[in-house]
Amino acid sequence: MQSSLGQTRTTVIQPNGHINAENAAALKQQLVETVTCQEYTSLLVDMSQVESLDSAGLMVFVSTLTLAQRLGKSFGLFGISPAVRIIFELTQLDRVFHILEVHPSVEMAVA
């Protein structure tokens, strides 16, 4: 799922379920296409519907962050459940990613 937020030039993608080796390539393709799109300067991923994340899924986010930084764009995650957040903390990637606190709406996350 993807939505665009008007004048902010920010887009939000909302993956769901389990992000793992089985579906990581499809998510990576969607994220790369979005972050390289000239229309947007910022990409947020709403993780509120993600149940689990394995190393393949984690690498999708690492590679997207690297690409976004290289292109001078903003990339962040929000709505991460405690079960998924622990993965970022254990790998110490919570220090690398712009992880926003849980927001009741996408509009508040963008603000």
N, CA and C of each residue as an Amber inpcrd file, in Angstrom:
protein
   333
   0.8420000  -1.1770000   0.0000000   0.0000000   0.0000000   0.0000000
   0.8850000   1.2370000   0.0000000   0.4870000   2.2460000  -0.7760000
   1.2570000   3.4720000  -0.8650000   0.2970000   4.6440000  -0.9140000
   0.6360000   5.7210000  -0.2310000  -0.1700000   6.9310000  -0.2940000
   0.7370000   8.1360000  -0.3430000   0.2660000   9.1830000  -0.9850000
   1.0370000  10.4160000  -1.1230000   0.3800000  11.4900000  -0.2860000
   1.1970000  12.3340000   0.3220000   0.6600000  13.3480000   1.2150000
   0.8640000  14.7430000   0.6450000   0.0180000  15.1150000  -0.2710000
  -0.0810000  16.4480000  -0.8310000   1.2040000  17.2130000  -1.0490000
   1.2670000  18.3940000  -0.4720000   2.3620000  19.3290000  -0.6900000
   3.6770000  18.9180000  -0.0410000   3.6480000  17.9460000   0.8600000
   4.8550000  17.6090000   1.6140000   5.8910000  16.8580000   0.8090000
   5.5010000  16.3300000  -0.3570000   6.3850000  15.5170000  -1.1840000
   6.8900000  14.2990000  -0.4190000   6.0290000  13.8260000   0.4720000
   6.3060000  12.6310000   1.2580000   5.3260000  11.5500000   0.8370000
   5.8160000  10.3370000   0.7330000   4.9350000   9.2180000   0.4580000
   5.0970000   8.1840000   1.5670000   4.0430000   7.4400000   1.7970000
   4.0300000   6.4380000   2.8590000   3.7040000   5.0810000   2.2470000
   4.4900000   4.0870000   2.6010000   4.2450000   2.7090000   2.1950000
   3.9310000   1.9100000   3.4490000   2.9110000   1.0520000   3.3610000
   2.5060000   0.2620000   4.5210000   2.5400000  -1.2310000   4.1890000
   3.6820000  -1.8720000   4.4580000   3.7210000  -3.3280000   4.2810000
   2.9140000  -3.9990000   5.3890000   2.5790000  -5.2710000   5.1880000
   1.8380000  -5.9630000   6.2400000   2.2800000  -7.4150000   6.3410000
   1.9330000  -8.0110000   7.4640000   2.2470000  -9.4150000   7.6970000
   3.7000000  -9.6410000   8.0630000   4.2670000 -10.6750000   7.4730000
   5.6390000 -11.0620000   7.7660000   6.5490000 -10.5960000   6.6390000
   7.6070000  -9.8930000   6.9810000   8.5940000  -9.4900000   5.9830000
   9.7610000 -10.4550000   6.1450000   9.9420000 -11.2910000   5.1310000
  10.9490000 -12.3490000   5.2190000  11.5570000 -12.6200000   3.8440000
  12.3930000 -13.6330000   3.7740000  13.0920000 -13.9630000   2.5260000
  12.1230000 -14.2360000   1.3810000  10.9470000 -14.6980000   1.7060000
   9.9590000 -15.0170000   0.6880000   9.4330000 -13.7900000  -0.0480000
   9.2720000 -12.6830000   0.6590000   8.6680000 -11.5040000   0.0400000
   9.5500000 -10.2540000   0.0890000  10.7620000 -10.3890000   0.5780000
  11.6440000  -9.2240000   0.7210000  11.9770000  -8.5740000  -0.6180000
  12.1670000  -9.3640000  -1.6530000  12.5270000  -8.8050000  -2.9650000
  11.4260000  -7.9010000  -3.5140000  10.1780000  -8.2990000  -3.3370000
   9.0570000  -7.4850000  -3.8190000   8.9780000  -6.1670000  -3.0490000
   9.1640000  -6.2220000  -1.7350000   9.1550000  -5.0020000  -0.9330000
  10.3240000  -4.1010000  -1.3220000  11.4830000  -4.7010000  -1.5110000
  12.6570000  -3.9080000  -1.8990000  12.4050000  -3.1930000  -3.2180000
  11.8290000  -3.8770000  -4.1800000  11.5430000  -3.2630000  -5.4710000
  10.6080000  -2.0640000  -5.2990000   9.5710000  -2.2250000  -4.4900000
   8.6250000  -1.1310000  -4.2590000   9.3100000   0.0530000  -3.5860000
  10.1420000  -0.2140000  -2.5840000  10.8270000   0.8600000  -1.8790000
  11.8370000   1.5700000  -2.7840000  12.5900000   0.8060000  -3.5680000
  13.5790000   1.4070000  -4.4780000  12.8840000   2.2680000  -5.5240000
  11.8050000   1.7740000  -6.1040000  11.0610000   2.5620000  -7.0940000
  10.5520000   3.8600000  -6.4870000  10.1010000   3.7930000  -5.2570000
   9.5520000   4.9790000  -4.6010000  10.6460000   5.9670000  -4.2360000
  11.7350000   5.4970000  -3.6560000  12.7860000   6.4100000  -3.2100000
  13.5090000   7.0500000  -4.3990000  13.5500000   6.3740000  -5.5340000
  14.2090000   6.9570000  -6.7040000  13.2770000   7.8450000  -7.5200000
  12.0010000   7.8580000  -7.1970000  11.0260000   8.6950000  -7.8930000
  11.3110000  10.1690000  -7.6090000  11.3890000  10.9580000  -8.6560000
  11.6770000  12.3880000  -8.5090000  10.5480000  13.1490000  -7.8150000
   9.3690000  12.5700000  -7.8110000   8.1950000  13.2240000  -7.2500000
   8.2750000  13.3990000  -5.7250000   9.0320000  12.5250000  -5.0460000
   9.0730000  12.5230000  -3.5860000  10.4710000  12.8330000  -3.0660000
  10.5130000  13.5510000  -1.9420000  11.7880000  13.8180000  -1.2740000
  11.8930000  13.0450000   0.0320000  10.7910000  12.4430000   0.4350000
  10.7630000  11.7280000   1.7040000   9.8930000  10.4790000   1.5820000
  10.3850000   9.3950000   2.1880000   9.6500000   8.1320000   2.2010000
   9.5260000   7.6690000   3.6420000   8.3030000   7.3970000   4.0530000
   8.0360000   6.8350000   5.3750000   7.4290000   5.4510000   5.2010000
   7.8020000   4.5410000   6.0730000   7.2350000   3.1960000   6.0580000
   6.4320000   3.0170000   7.3400000   5.1400000   2.8020000   7.1620000
   4.2280000   2.5440000   8.2850000   4.3190000   1.0590000   8.6150000
   4.9560000   0.7500000   9.7310000   5.2070000  -0.6410000  10.1210000
   4.1170000  -1.2000000  11.0380000   3.0250000  -0.4880000  11.2020000
   2.0090000  -0.8970000  12.1730000   1.3380000  -2.2270000  11.8360000
   1.3800000  -2.6600000  10.5910000   0.7580000  -3.9200000  10.1990000
   1.7730000  -5.0530000  10.0050000   3.0470000  -4.7840000  10.3310000
   4.0950000  -5.7930000  10.1770000   4.1500000  -6.6470000  11.4420000
   4.0110000  -7.9510000  11.2790000   3.9960000  -8.8770000  12.3990000
   5.3870000  -9.3770000  12.7730000   6.2260000  -9.5830000  11.7660000
   7.5790000 -10.0670000  12.0330000   8.5150000  -9.6130000  10.9180000
   9.8120000  -9.6920000  11.2310000  10.8380000  -9.2240000  10.3100000
  12.0540000 -10.1160000  10.4770000  12.5360000 -10.7020000   9.3770000
  13.7470000 -11.5100000   9.4740000  14.9240000 -10.7360000   8.8860000
  16.0800000 -11.3860000   8.7930000  17.2820000 -10.6880000   8.3300000
  17.1530000 -10.2020000   6.8950000  16.4500000 -10.9300000   6.0570000
  16.2480000 -10.4860000   4.6690000  15.4150000  -9.2060000   4.6430000
  14.3950000  -9.1630000   5.4730000  13.5750000  -7.9590000   5.5660000
  14.3550000  -6.7880000   6.1260000  15.1590000  -7.0590000   7.1180000
  15.9870000  -6.0070000   7.7120000  16.9440000  -5.4260000   6.6760000
  17.5130000  -6.2920000   5.8410000  18.4400000  -5.8270000   4.8060000
  17.7440000  -4.9680000   3.7570000  16.4690000  -5.2130000   3.5230000
  15.7060000  -4.3670000   2.6050000  15.7020000  -2.9230000   3.1250000
  15.4730000  -2.7690000   4.4200000  15.4320000  -1.4310000   4.9920000
  16.8200000  -0.7910000   5.0280000  17.8480000  -1.5760000   5.2980000
  19.2180000  -1.0530000   5.3080000  19.6060000  -0.5650000   3.9140000
  19.3270000  -1.3570000   2.8990000  19.7000000  -0.9510000   1.5410000
  18.8830000   0.2460000   1.0650000  17.6150000   0.3190000   1.4650000
  16.7890000   1.4760000   1.0950000  17.2890000   2.7350000   1.7850000
  17.6660000   2.6230000   3.0470000  18.2170000   3.7720000   3.7670000
  19.4920000   4.2630000   3.0920000  20.3650000   3.3390000   2.7150000
  21.6130000   3.6970000   2.0460000  21.3290000   4.4200000   0.7350000
  20.3980000   3.9050000  -0.0390000  20.0330000   4.5300000  -1.3030000
  19.4410000   5.9180000  -1.0780000  18.5440000   6.0370000  -0.1150000
  17.9260000   7.3340000   0.1780000  18.9890000   8.3670000   0.5840000
  19.9220000   7.9660000   1.4160000  20.9860000   8.8840000   1.8390000
  21.8350000   9.3150000   0.6480000  22.1490000   8.3630000  -0.2230000
  22.9510000   8.6720000  -1.4020000  22.2240000   9.6660000  -2.3210000
  20.8900000   9.5830000  -2.3600000  20.0910000  10.4710000  -3.2010000
  19.6910000  11.7590000  -2.4780000  20.0860000  11.8910000  -1.2200000
  19.7440000  13.0900000  -0.4530000  18.2840000  13.1570000  -0.0590000
  17.6830000  12.0050000   0.1310000  16.2730000  11.9490000   0.5000000
  16.1240000  11.4430000   1.9230000  14.9650000  11.7050000   2.4860000
  14.6630000  11.2970000   3.8510000  13.9530000   9.9490000   3.8330000
  14.3240000   9.0730000   4.7810000  13.7090000   7.7510000   4.8990000
  13.5060000   7.4520000   6.3700000  12.2870000   7.1030000   6.7400000
  12.0090000   6.8110000   8.1430000  10.9710000   5.7200000   8.3010000
  10.9370000   5.1690000   9.4970000  10.0030000   4.1130000   9.8550000
   9.1460000   4.5940000  11.0210000   7.8840000   4.1870000  11.0440000
   7.0520000   4.5090000  12.2050000   6.0290000   3.4080000  12.4200000
   5.4460000   3.4200000  13.6050000   4.4120000   2.4500000  13.9440000
   4.9620000   1.0600000  14.2070000   6.2010000   0.9680000  14.6450000
   6.8390000  -0.3260000  14.8510000   6.3520000  -0.9430000  16.1620000
   5.9020000  -2.1840000  16.0690000   5.4480000  -2.8920000  17.2710000
   6.6540000  -3.2540000  18.1280000   6.4330000  -3.4840000  19.4260000
   7.5470000  -3.8910000  20.2930000   8.2570000  -5.1540000  19.8110000
   7.5100000  -6.1150000  19.2540000   8.1050000  -7.3690000  18.7800000
   9.0590000  -7.1370000  17.6090000   8.7460000  -6.1850000  16.7510000
   9.6100000  -5.8760000  15.6120000  10.7020000  -4.8930000  16.0280000
  10.3640000  -3.9800000  16.9030000  11.3460000  -2.9740000  17.3420000
  12.5650000  -3.6190000  18.0150000  12.3340000  -4.7190000  18.7280000
  13.4350000  -5.3930000  19.4130000  14.4930000  -5.8610000  18.4160000
  14.0830000  -6.2050000  17.2150000  15.0410000  -6.6200000  16.1790000
  15.9690000  -5.4690000  15.8270000  15.4090000  -4.2760000  15.6960000
  16.2280000  -3.0930000  15.4150000  17.1630000  -2.8000000  16.5870000
  16.6700000  -2.9810000  17.7960000  17.4810000  -2.7150000  18.9740000
  18.6030000  -3.7440000  19.1470000  18.2920000  -5.0200000  18.9530000
  19.3070000  -6.0650000  19.1040000  20.4340000  -5.9310000  18.0790000
  20.0940000  -5.4730000  16.8900000  21.1030000  -5.2780000  15.8430000
  21.7160000  -3.8770000  15.9010000  21.2480000  -3.0770000  16.8370000
  21.6630000  -1.6890000  17.0440000  21.3650000  -0.8030000  15.8390000
  20.4570000  -1.2400000  14.9980000  20.0540000  -0.4350000  13.8590000
  19.0550000   0.6540000  14.2560000  18.5350000   0.5760000  15.4750000
  17.6650000   1.6490000  15.9430000  18.4350000   2.9550000  16.0430000
  19.7510000   2.8870000  16.1120000  20.6010000   4.0790000  16.1680000
  20.8530000   4.6600000  14.7850000  20.6270000   3.8490000  13.7550000
  20.9000000   4.2520000  12.3790000  19.6430000   4.7950000  11.7010000
  18.5170000   4.1380000  11.9530000  17.2730000   4.5190000  11.3010000
  16.5920000   5.6650000  12.0210000  15.8810000   6.4560000  11.2240000
  15.0100000   7.4770000  11.7860000  13.7040000   6.7670000  12.1120000
  13.5630000   6.3580000  13.3790000  12.3710000   5.6310000  13.8030000
  11.4910000   6.5850000  14.6030000  10.3390000   6.8490000  14.0500000
   9.3990000   7.7560000  14.6890000   8.5510000   6.9750000  15.6770000
   8.1500000   7.6410000  16.7190000   7.2760000   6.9930000  17.6940000
   5.9280000   6.6960000  17.0450000   5.1560000   5.8420000  17.6820000
   3.8430000   5.4750000  17.1400000   2.9460000   6.7090000  17.0940000
   2.3340000   6.9360000  15.9510000   1.4330000   8.0640000  15.7610000
   0.0510000   7.5410000  15.4100000  -0.9920000   8.2330000  15.8580000
  -2.3320000   7.7780000  15.5410000  -2.7020000   7.9530000  14.0730000
  -1.9320000   8.7280000  13.3360000  -2.2400000   8.9290000  11.9260000
  -0.9690000   9.1740000  11.1360000  -1.0580000   8.9100000   9.8560000
   0.0700000   9.1550000   8.9530000   0.4040000  10.6420000   8.9380000
  -0.6120000  11.4890000   8.9590000  -0.3820000  12.9360000   8.9150000
   0.4770000  13.4040000  10.0980000   0.2480000  12.8230000  11.2820000
   1.0420000  13.2100000  12.4510000   2.4700000  12.7180000  12.3120000
   2.6710000  11.5700000  11.6980000   4.0290000  11.0440000  11.5020000
   4.8120000  11.9430000  10.5690000   4.1580000  12.4550000   9.5410000
   4.8090000  13.3420000   8.5690000   5.1800000  14.6640000   9.2300000
   4.3120000  15.1510000  10.0880000   4.5860000  16.4210000  10.7760000
   5.7530000  16.2510000  11.7000000
